[in-house]
Amino acid sequence: MGCVHGRPSPAPTPARPPPQPKPEQAPPQEAAGPDKGEQPVPAPAAAAAAAVTEKPARRERRSRSSRSVAEARLGGSFVNRARGEQVAAGWPAWLSAVAGEAIDGWTPRRADSFEKIDKIGQGTYSNVYKARDTLSGKIVALKKVRFDNLEPESVRFMAREILILRRLDHPSVIKIDGLVTSRMSCSLYLVFEYMEHDLAGLVASPDIKFTEPQVKCYMNQLLSGLEHCHDRGVLHRDIKGSNLLLDNNGMLKIADFGLASFFDPSRKQPMTSRVVTLWYRPPELLLGATDYGVGVDLWSAGCILAELLAGRPIMPGRTEVEQLHKIFKLCGSPTEEYWKKSKLPHATIFKPQQPYKRRITDTFKDFPQSALRLIETLLAIDPADRLTASSALQSDFFTTEPYACEPSSLPKYPPSKEMDAKRRDEEARRSRAAGGRANGDGTNKARSRDRPRGVPAPDANAELQINIDKRRLVSHANAKSKSEKFPPPHQDGAVGFPLGSSNQMDPLYEPADPTSFSTMFAHEKSSVPTWSGPLVNPSAVGNQKRKHKSSRSSKQPATARAR
Ligand SMILES: Nc1ncnc2c1ncn2[C@@H]1O[C@H](COP(=O)(O)OP(=O)(O)OP(=O)(O)O)[C@@H](O)[C@H]1O
């Protein structure tokens, strides 16, 4: 760990949603790279420096501009003084230079005041540890964020995450308690309150089946947290089970704001469509929308609600093409009116020749009626028809019996993080291998029975793995920032369907696998589904399977990050 540490002063909480710091990227297919344009936080020092050195080109402008140049100079010296103070307070200069606003008013924590207990999570860009704060005795989570050679853009993206976290203050949103950093090292620890579980882990656990009041309790907290984020001008853009953390008192908290962004509905700015983990990604993003809003988080919330009732993820696509296919088969394809009005970039490629019918009610016929009605409105294809978090909280799902239970009345579960599910999986595999060797033949028989239910086949994460592999390649080559590391959309889109084939949707296609969601969805945990997909190159899947072995959890694919 590093050598410095600190405790924050109260975070500023502006009454109005903060403006988006900078325009996000232009539509990916028009931009030079998929994620280049998305700017995290402004670099005040750089902006001020630019303003100071800028000379008015024309004489007549000189007097007008001299005032602003003087102001910029003052601003510049203010920024420099603030930076000096931050460095004097123990912050490393590289952090203060790029993320001054994010650490404003905080003092760094000393690393040696924490005792690491265990590694509890792993994300695409971080490792998460359980640790003891030796000053307070509290158990905390330390999220260690890796930087690539202190590339300022990566640091700014992390700064955006911290700024967003500091602007939020709600019982259903994770709280950041401080930062641990080092003048010497290239990493930073974010200190969070410790949460025992995540929802993905609980859903994957074969012994846990939620009752309706419990589902209402979780959904009530999720939607209240989202309502707060949206009221404060924040889109989360990565709502999924593993980002919904739970403590032993039944409190749910939305976590991982690494993909979150400020937005201002009155000032339209293009945003990247390469956000939200695939299974929870709404159709407008898959169709390339760059002008979107709170509806993206509400779609993901609808997927979570159905997942809690079904006991497994409802649309586990392996590729973007397959994901869209699954969405159309369950939710119907967009209406003619929507295709025309939305003018979505990928509409011509993905518009099916024959429309698909909506089948949510047929598919989930065992779900409670009020839950079905809420799912119907959250999983509306047109985001304009989706409920907001506030209106979802008023729906009869919450206002009719059986009511949501109290969080404190929820059962106390054994450790059940996504990572624990992965560990269980690994242990079962090892003991099968050992038993197989001892018995000579037992290994294969046990396999399908022992795998936690609802866990997708390993290649479900193939698209992520390919992105990560590509990212690593580029990273090794030029150590560029994260947002430049993902393949351009045309390459990414190519993942998952055979080269030369048409990726036009075929409404007549029915997957060979009868357990895919196009069949009736039983309101119970079923055995591990096999995954079907019309548009996948089998040889590519073979490679992906092999690659996946070294990747993180097989449970849910992570987002191809557009940081
Ligand atoms: N406050 C916390 N308390 C306990 N566990 C946590 C906490 N924060 C994160 N974790 C665990 O660590 C995992 C990874 O954390 P997080 O999602 O913030 O990292 P990430 O790098 O952004 O991940 P991803 O690539 O999945 O988006 C979570 O799924 C969770 O299991």
The ligand as an ORCA input file, in Angstrom:
! r2SCAN-3c Opt
* xyz 0 1
  N     -18.091     -1.240     -0.284
  C     -17.913     -2.511     -0.598
  N     -18.073     -3.455      0.341
  C     -17.902     -4.750      0.041
  N     -17.590     -5.214     -1.181
  C     -17.412     -4.323     -2.167
  C     -17.552     -2.930     -1.926
  N     -17.330     -2.286     -3.093
  C     -17.063     -3.227     -4.010
  N     -17.106     -4.455     -3.471
  C     -16.905     -5.738     -4.164
  O     -15.935     -5.587     -5.183
  C     -16.518     -5.851     -6.475
  C     -15.885     -4.919     -7.501
  O     -16.111     -3.570     -7.103
  P     -16.502     -2.451     -8.165
  O     -17.700     -2.938     -8.915
  O     -16.644     -1.157     -7.479
  O     -15.199     -2.463     -9.076
  P     -15.043     -2.194    -10.640
  O     -13.588     -2.292    -10.975
  O     -15.668     -0.908    -10.964
  O     -15.879     -3.430    -11.187
  P     -16.567     -3.747    -12.588
  O     -15.488     -3.944    -13.569
  O     -17.342     -5.017    -12.276
  O     -17.496     -2.634    -12.887
  C     -18.032     -5.689     -6.283
  O     -18.780     -6.479     -7.179
  C     -18.213     -6.136     -4.835
  O     -18.373     -7.532     -4.749
*
